Amino acid sequence: MQCSICGGKQPKMKRCTKCKKKIYCSRECQVADWPTHRNSCPPPQPQPLPSAAATTLQVTVTSASKTITINHNKVCYDVTLNDVMTGEEMMGEISRKLRIPEEKLKLISRGKMLTQQNSHEKVFSGKSGKKFMAFGDQMEVEDDLHTGDIDTIVLQTKVDRNAAIRALRKCQGNLIDALILVG
């Protein structure tokens, strides 16, 4: 497999999370390709599930869904939510899409805070519209870093996980240099 943009090869390649077809060597290549790829990016076809779960899937597929736009740090994210989702599932999906931990995620629509309890009503009632504002610190992507190195920095220096990841990136993955940098 090689990168769709630069032709490069990495030990750990990335795929378009929407269509799962385009392959990239880095986030930079994926971001560079998105303006072109977004127009031809079809969502993946749902895979049939065995027996009882298939009934649930059928209900999910045929129920109403709504795509909302969430603005966070001047970036717009489109999140598709389904009306059979619970408030907890909806907030979890938004949290995953924005990479903000649920406990730190704050969503606002028309001056009202979105919570697990009122999210279904706010999204599907039609009163809130489709635009939301999100607040919260995004989790750093740690795909190409060693989890053990991140954990070591967090434990030894008592910094948060995001700071440990940023330090490792700045030091090109060198644990000792990252420990010195944050320590």
C-alpha positions in Angstrom: 0.0 0.0 0.0 1.2 3.5 -0.8 -0.1 7.0 -0.1 -2.7 8.3 -2.5 -1.0 11.7 -2.5 2.8 11.4 -2.3 3.2 7.7 -3.0 5.1 7.3 0.3 5.0 4.1 2.4 4.9 4.1 6.2 4.8 1.1 8.6 1.4 2.4 9.7 -0.8 3.9 6.9 -4.0 5.8 7.4 -7.3 5.4 5.6 -10.1 7.8 4.9 -12.4 7.2 7.9 -15.5 7.9 5.8 -15.1 5.7 2.7 -12.2 3.5 4.0 -10.8 3.4 0.4 -8.2 6.2 0.1 -4.9 5.5 1.8 -2.5 8.1 3.2 0.9 8.0 4.8 0.2 11.0 7.1 -2.5 13.3 8.4 -0.9 16.1 6.3 -1.5 14.1 3.1 -5.1 13.3 4.1 -5.8 17.0 4.9 -4.2 18.1 1.6 -6.4 15.6 -0.4 -9.7 16.3 1.4 -10.8 19.3 -0.8 -10.6 17.0 -3.8 -11.6 13.7 -2.2 -14.6 15.1 -0.2 -16.6 15.4 -3.5 -16.1 11.8 -4.5 -16.0 10.2 -1.0 -19.0 7.8 -0.6 -19.8 6.5 2.9 -19.1 2.8 3.3 -22.0 0.4 2.8 -23.3 -1.1 6.1 -22.3 -4.7 6.6 -25.1 -7.1 7.5 -25.0 -8.3 11.1 -26.0 -11.8 12.1 -29.5 -12.7 13.3 -31.1 -10.6 16.1 -28.6 -7.7 15.6 -29.7 -7.3 12.0 -33.2 -6.2 13.1 -31.7 -3.5 15.2 -29.5 -2.4 12.2 -32.6 -2.3 10.0 -34.4 0.0 12.4 -31.3 2.2 12.6 -30.9 2.4 8.8 -34.6 3.2 8.2 -35.0 5.7 11.0 -34.5 9.4 10.6 -31.0 10.8 10.8 -29.8 14.4 11.0 -26.4 15.9 10.2 -25.5 18.7 12.4 -22.5 21.1 12.0 -20.4 21.7 15.0 -17.9 24.6 15.1 -14.8 24.0 17.3 -11.7 26.3 17.1 -12.7 27.7 13.7 -13.1 24.2 12.2 -16.5 22.8 11.2 -17.3 19.2 11.8 -20.4 17.4 10.3 -21.8 14.8 12.6 -24.6 12.5 11.5 -26.9 11.4 14.4 -29.8 9.0 14.3 -33.1 9.5 16.1 -32.9 6.0 17.7 -29.7 7.0 19.5 -29.9 7.8 23.2 -28.6 11.1 24.5 -25.5 9.2 25.8 -24.9 7.7 22.4 -25.3 11.0 20.7 -22.9 12.8 23.0 -20.4 9.9 22.6 -20.6 10.1 18.8 -20.0 13.9 18.9 -17.1 13.4 21.4 -15.5 10.8 19.1 -15.9 12.9 16.0 -14.4 16.0 17.7 -11.8 14.1 19.7 -12.9 15.8 22.9 -13.4 13.6 26.0 -17.1 13.6 26.9 -16.4 14.9 30.4 -14.7 18.0 28.9 -17.1 18.5 26.0 -19.5 21.5 26.1 -22.0 22.0 23.3 -24.0 25.1 22.8 -27.0 25.8 20.4 -28.9 29.0 20.5 -27.5 29.9 23.9 -28.5 26.6 25.5 -26.2 23.9 26.7 -26.6 20.5 25.1 -26.5 17.6 27.6 -27.2 13.8 27.5 -30.7 14.5 28.9 -31.7 17.2 26.3 -29.6 16.3 23.3 -32.2 14.3 21.5 -34.8 17.0 21.8 -32.4 19.8 20.8 -31.1 17.9 17.7 -34.4 16.5 16.4 -37.0 19.0 17.5 -36.0 21.4 14.7 -35.9 24.4 17.1 -32.1 24.4 17.4 -31.2 24.3 13.8 -28.2 22.4 12.6 -25.4 24.6 14.0 -23.7 24.0 17.3 -20.6 25.4 19.0 -18.2 23.1 20.9 -15.8 23.9 23.7 -13.2 21.6 25.2 -9.6 20.5 24.7 -9.1 18.1 21.8 -7.2 14.9 22.4 -3.9 14.8 20.6 -3.6 12.0 18.0 -1.2 9.4 19.2 -1.3 7.0 16.3 2.4 6.9 15.5 3.7 7.2 19.1 4.4 4.4 21.6 1.7 4.4 24.2 4.3 3.3 26.9 6.4 6.4 26.2 3.3 8.6 26.6 2.4 6.8 29.9 6.0 7.2 31.2 6.0 10.9 30.6 2.6 11.3 32.3 3.6 9.3 35.3 7.1 10.8 35.8 6.3 14.4 35.1 2.7 14.6 36.2 1.7 16.5 33.0 -1.6 15.7 31.1 -1.6 13.3 28.2 -1.9 15.9 25.5 1.2 17.7 26.8 3.1 14.4 26.8 2.1 13.7 23.2 3.1 17.2 22.1 6.5 16.8 23.8 7.1 13.4 22.1 6.2 14.9 18.7 8.5 17.9 19.3 11.3 15.5 20.1 10.5 13.2 17.2 9.5 10.4 19.5 12.7 10.4 21.6 11.5 9.6 25.2 14.6 11.0 27.0 14.4 14.4 25.1 10.7 14.6 25.8 11.1 14.0 29.5 13.8 16.7 29.6 11.6 19.1 27.7 8.5 18.8 30.0 10.5 18.2 33.2 
